[in-house]
Amino acid sequence: MGRCAVLATGLMCSLFWPQAQAGSVTVPGIGGDLSIPVESYREKTFSEVIRQQYDFSCGSAALASLLSYHYGHEVSEQEVFRSMFAMADEQKVRREGFSMLDMKRYLAMEGYQADGFRMPLAGLREQVRLPVIVLIDIRGFRHFVVIKGISDQEVLVGDPARGLKAYSHREFEEYWNGTAFVIRSHLREGRASFMSDGNWPSLARAPLGKGLRDLPGAHNLPYWPSSREW
């Protein structure tokens, strides 16, 4: 497209879309202007996952997302962060981020029983059937995300750095070591929110997909030591 065509396109857009505000677009019409509510792609990707605010806080954001969107326990990343930070080794958290042991201690204070397990995706989908927090490893960078659902083709992930994403089983398993952090109590609430049919109603798919390789804000995190099976 030549420069003139680009300029003409821009002019047409300015004529037909004279006012655009965050959350709405005003469209002119014969009977008067019409305000249409809109949601940006970025807002959509974070519609059911809490965005991490610090480069070492994916653990607290993932845990806040799990409780808020899957267990009806609304809590902010800041609240989880402050509570876990108060119980943890400050220097270790700043250097490595939170661990699953920090999450376990926080959840115990809130009345939840949780543990780390090792299992395949098929086991998570067919036996556990719960949203879980998992640790992915990308070129040595470890990062906590929430598995919100697993279909026969895809894994729906709530990523505190990138929002809602769907990955093929093969792609996801390249970065996941099989470790999952599971809330073992409150099973009714957890299973009611776990999706397995592949219909991801809140997922906004980007025109050009990006893999987990492009993950920003990842950092080193300790490995959960438990080897118990579900």
N, C-alpha and C positions, 0 to 999 in steps of 0.2 A: 504494500500500500504506500503511495507517494505521500509527500508531506502535505500537499493540498488536501488530499483525501482525509488524512488524519485530522487536519484543522477543521475540515467541514464536519467530520463526525463529532468532534468536540463541540462545535457550534450547535449542531442539532441536539446533542445531549443537553446543552445549557438551555436550549429553548424549551424542550419537552420535559425536562426534569429541573425546574428552576429552584426548588428548595429541597435540600436533603439534610435531615438532622439525625443525630444518633437515636436509633430506635424507630424512626419513621421516615417515609418518603412522601412528599406532596406531589400529586399528579393533577395537572390541570384538566378540566373537563367542561363540557357544554353547560352542565347544570351547576358548575362550581368546582372548586378544588376538592380533591379527595386525598385524605391522609391515610397511607397504608403502613401498618407496622411492619418493620423488617428486623431481621436478626443477622448480624455479621457471621461469616464463617468461623471466625475465632471465638465469638460468643457461643456458637453452636457446639464447637468442639469441647468447650468447658461447661456444657449445660449440666452434666452429671458427674463431674470430677472437680475437686478443689485444686486450684493451681498453687504450686509451691512458691513461696515468697523468698526463699533463701537457697543458695546453691547447695546446701547440705541438709535441706529439710524435706526431701522427697518422702522420707519415712513418716513424718508427722502429717504431711498432706495426704499421703495414701491412706493412712489410718483414719484421718478425719473424713475422707471420701467414703471409705468402707462403712463407717458408722452412720454418717449422715444420709447416704443414698441407699443403703441396703438393710439397715437395722433400725431405722426410725429414731436414731439417737443423734440429733443435730448438734454438731460441735464444729468449731472453727479450727483451722490449722494452728492459729496462734494459741488457742487453749490447749490443744494436744502438745504443741511444741513446749510451752512453758512447763507443763506437768512432767513430761518426759525429761526435759533438760534439767529440771530440779533434782531428779533421781539419778541422772547419768553422770559419767565422767565428762566434765565440760570440755577438756582439751581433746579427748578422744572423739567426742561428737563433732567438734569443729574440724577435726582432721579427717574423720571417716564417715561422719553422719550417724544417724540412729541405727540401732540394731533391732533384730526381731525380739531379742531379750528385753530391750527397752519397751517395745510395744506390748509384750506379754505382761510386764509389770504394770503398765498404765491400764490395760484392759482389766487386770485383776482388781485394781482399785475401783473400776467402774462396774464391777459385778459380772464380768465376762470370763469364760475359760477359753484359753487359746494356746496353741502349740504349733511348732514347726514340724513339717512332715516332708518326706520325699515320695513322689508318685508321678506317674505319667499323665499326660493330658486326658487320655481315655478314662483313667481312674477318677480324675477331677470331675469329668462330665457325667460319667455313668454311676459312680458310687458316692462321691462326696456331694456333688450338686449344690455347691455353695460358692458365693463370691469369695475370693481369697486374695491375699497380698503375696506377690512373688518377687523374686530378685532376678533381674536380667543382667547379663554381663556382655558389654559391647566393647571389644578391644581393651579389656582390662578395667573398664568403668562399670561399676555396679550401681544399679538404680532400681528403686522400688516402684512397682505399678500394681494396679488392681485388676485381676481377671474378673470381669463382670458377667461373662457368659462364654460358652463354648458350643459351637454348632459342629456338624459333621465336616465342615469345610474351614471354619474360621475361629479365631479367638478374639473376643471383644475386650479391649484393654482400656482402662481408665488411667491415663498417664499424667502424673502431676506436672510434668514439663510440657507435654504436647497435646493433652486433652484426650478425647475419645478416638480410638483407632481400632481398625480390624486388620488382623494379619492371618495369613494362611498358617495351618499347623506347622508346615515345614519351616517357614521363615521364623516363626516364634520359637520353635524348638532349637534353632541355631544359637539363640541367645539365653535360653533358660536352662538351668542345671537340674530341674526337677524338684527344687525345694519350694514349698508353699507354706504360708502362715495362715492357719485356719482357726476361726472362732468356733469352738466345739459346742458351746451352749447356744441358746436362742436359735435353735435349728429352724423353727417355723418361719421366723422373720427372714433368715438368710435364704432359705430355699424358695420362699415366695418371690424373691427379687432376682434369682439366678435365671438367666436366659439360655436356652439350648436349641431354639428352633431356627436360629440364623436371621430372625427378623429383628434388626437392631433399630428401633424407632427413633432414637436420639442421635444416631450417627450421621454426621455430615461428611460425606466422602469428598476429598479434594479431587479436582480435575486430574491432577498428576500425582499419583501416590508416591510417598516417600517411605523408605524402610526404617527400621530401628537404627540403622547406621547414622542417621542424621540427628539423633537425639541430642538436644542441648541440655545443659545443666546436670549431666550425670556426674557421679563421683564415686569414689571407692567406699564400699560398705563391707562390714564383716560378714562372714559366712555363718549361717545358723548351724550349730553343731549337731542337732538331733538327727538320728537316722531311723527313727521309728516309722512304721507304716501306718496308714489310716485304717 
